[in-house]
């Protein structure tokens, strides 16, 4: 995949499994962001592995990744990490069903110079990742807040980039 194959500079990636309780979080948030039809934003649900995630991010200006967390924080705790500035500890995703997950993909992408200039990773601390159960009440209670946070930050980053371009060329 190269830059010409990405018509949108921003991407929202919802990671998860819709059949494993709180693991569906990323997919749900991605669908809600997609329904907003924000200009310049590509929305992708659940890449199958970390290698595909790196390819999906390569050539973008900014990425917003959403996945359920299992770090030991209280259920419902909202996480936000600027992966541009800080490494993602693998323990955040300890219930991941992905063999090569988000933390590993971010680190490999960083080392290979394939990450976008801006990468944000969001999640809500899950509590129930069993097959066949719905989102837990703690996660369900925070889905709207997380969706709004991601949408707001998309617009904030867009404004920052436009302002930077004006300053650079203005």
C-alpha positions in Angstrom: 0.0 0.0 0.0 1.4 3.4 -0.8 0.3 7.0 -0.3 -1.7 7.1 -3.5 -3.9 4.3 -2.2 -5.0 6.4 0.8 -7.4 9.0 -0.5 -7.9 10.2 3.1 -5.1 11.7 5.2 -6.7 10.6 8.5 -7.7 7.1 9.6 -9.8 5.8 12.5 -9.1 2.1 13.1 -11.5 0.2 15.4 -9.9 -3.0 16.6 -11.8 -5.9 18.2 -14.0 -8.8 18.0 -17.8 -8.2 18.1 -18.4 -11.6 19.6 -16.2 -11.2 22.7 -17.9 -8.8 25.1 -15.8 -5.6 25.7 -13.5 -6.5 22.9 -16.2 -5.1 20.5 -15.5 -1.6 21.8 -13.1 -0.5 18.9 -15.6 -1.7 16.3 -18.5 0.1 17.9 -16.6 3.4 18.2 -15.4 3.1 14.6 -18.9 2.5 13.3 -20.1 5.6 15.2 -17.3 7.8 13.8 -18.0 6.4 10.3 -21.7 7.4 10.7 -20.5 11.0 11.3 -19.0 11.0 7.8 -16.2 13.4 8.8 -14.5 14.7 5.6 -11.0 13.4 5.0 -11.4 10.5 7.5 -11.2 6.9 6.5 -12.8 4.5 9.0 -11.6 0.9 9.1 -12.8 -1.9 11.3 -10.6 -4.6 12.9 -7.5 -5.2 10.9 -6.7 -8.9 11.3 -3.1 -8.4 12.6 -0.4 -5.9 13.5 1.4 -6.1 10.1 -1.8 -5.1 8.3 -2.2 -2.3 10.8 1.2 -0.9 10.0 0.4 -1.0 6.3 -2.9 0.7 6.9 -1.2 3.6 8.7 1.7 4.1 6.4 1.4 7.3 4.4 -1.3 8.8 6.5 -1.1 12.2 8.2 -2.8 11.1 11.4 -4.2 7.9 12.9 -6.8 7.3 15.7 -6.8 3.7 16.9 -9.5 2.4 19.3 -9.3 -0.9 21.1 -10.4 -2.4 24.4 -7.8 -2.2 27.2 -7.1 -4.8 29.9 -4.4 -3.1 32.0 -5.7 -3.7 35.5 -7.3 -0.2 35.7 -10.9 -0.1 37.0 -13.5 -1.2 34.4 -14.7 1.8 32.4 -11.5 3.8 32.8 -10.9 5.8 29.7 -7.4 5.5 28.2 -5.8 7.9 25.8 -2.2 7.6 24.6 -0.3 9.8 22.2 1.7 7.0 20.5 3.7 9.7 18.7 5.3 10.7 21.9 5.2 7.6 24.1 5.6 3.8 23.6 2.5 1.7 24.3 3.1 -0.9 26.9 2.0 -4.3 25.7 0.3 -5.0 29.1 -2.5 -2.6 28.2 -3.8 -5.2 25.7 -3.3 -8.4 27.7 -6.6 -9.9 26.7 -5.9 -9.2 23.0 -7.1 -11.8 20.5 -4.6 -10.4 18.0 -1.4 -12.4 17.7 0.7 -9.3 16.8 -1.2 -6.6 18.5 -1.4 -2.8 18.6 1.5 -2.2 21.0 3.8 -4.4 19.0 2.7 -2.9 15.7 3.3 0.6 17.0 6.8 -0.2 18.1 7.7 -2.0 14.9 6.2 0.8 12.8 8.1 3.4 14.8 11.4 1.5 14.4 10.8 1.2 10.6 9.7 4.8 10.2 6.3 3.8 8.9 4.0 5.5 11.4 2.1 8.7 10.6 3.4 11.9 12.1 0.6 11.7 14.7 -0.9 8.6 16.2 -3.4 8.4 19.1 -4.6 5.2 20.8 -7.8 5.2 22.8 -9.6 2.6 24.8 -11.8 1.8 27.7 -10.8 -0.6 30.4 -12.8 -3.7 29.8 -13.9 -6.3 32.3 -15.6 -9.1 30.3 -14.0 -10.5 27.2 -16.0 -13.8 27.1 -17.4 -15.1 23.9 -21.1 -14.3 23.4 -21.6 -11.6 26.0 -22.5 -8.0 25.3 -20.4 -5.0 26.4 -20.2 -4.7 30.1 -22.1 -1.9 31.8 -18.9 -0.1 32.7 -17.7 0.0 29.0 -21.2 0.7 27.6 -21.4 3.8 29.9 -18.3 5.3 28.3 -18.8 4.6 24.6 -20.5 7.9 23.9 -17.8 9.8 25.7 -15.0 8.0 23.9 -16.7 8.6 20.5 -17.0 12.3 21.2 -13.4 12.5 22.4 -12.1 10.9 19.1 -14.4 13.1 16.9 -13.3 16.2 18.8 -9.6 15.3 18.5 -9.9 14.7 14.8 -11.2 18.2 14.4 -8.5 19.6 16.7 -5.7 17.9 14.8 -7.2 19.1 11.5 -7.2 22.7 12.8 -3.7 22.4 14.1 -2.5 21.1 10.7 -4.3 23.9 8.8 -2.9 26.5 11.2 0.6 25.1 10.7 0.2 25.1 6.9 -1.0 28.8 7.1 2.0 29.7 9.2 4.4 27.9 7.0 3.1 29.3 3.7 1.2 32.4 4.8 
